[in-house]
Amino acid sequence: MNSPPWAYRLSISDIDAHYFEGAPDETFCSNCDSLDKIDYIPNRLNVHSGRIGDIGNTLDGRTVCRSRFREFCMLAAIDADFVAIPGDGDLFVFLPTKRIKFSPDVRPVRFIDSCKICGRFKEVIGSIPPYFDVDPNFSFTGILRSDLEFGAGRGKAPILIVDNATGRAMKGSRFRGLTLVGIDPFTTKSQVTAQGPQGPQVSPISRLRK
Ligand SMILES: [Zn+2]
């Protein structure tokens, strides 16, 4: 990649813990297992092996971080919620609040098994690289989350991207558990059509987010 990337995708290491371990059944849709109680916070994370770095993804798709990463975001004025996990001292659930529209018509997205109870899908499978439905001159600052969430059941989660300048500062901070993957210089819908999409690389979010 010769020119600087338009943005970076946050590729976050998995940690060996389930965020929803022990969560009551009513936290989820009884049919498709999608999350109903979006403000659910566990008392603590039962990490089975290994460590949690500055940021990590639980095996069921929640992003958690340490205060080191949180402080960086606060200094950078990144719009995000940080909710402390009570029994874990220095650990927060991290969720950016600004959204960007994913383009399912540029990169195919598979919506599997719509739920008769809640209207959501049991599984949503995305593709690499992500494409976003924005104007060619669109620029942003901070971290954005995709409007679509990918994965299955309770483990569905958005893709997170960060602008180039903030991403470079993040790289400089060497956060443990975080790799920043450049997203190609801006690719609009029409450019993709002109070049021809390079074949759908459909993959589950567990691979997509790594
Ligand atoms: Zn459902």
Boltz pocket constraint, residues with backbone or C-beta under 6 A from the ligand:
constraints:
  - pocket:
      binder: B
      contacts: [[A, 29], [A, 30], [A, 31], [A, 32], [A, 33], [A, 34], [A, 115], [A, 116], [A, 117], [A, 118], [A, 119], [A, 120]]
      max_distance: 6.0
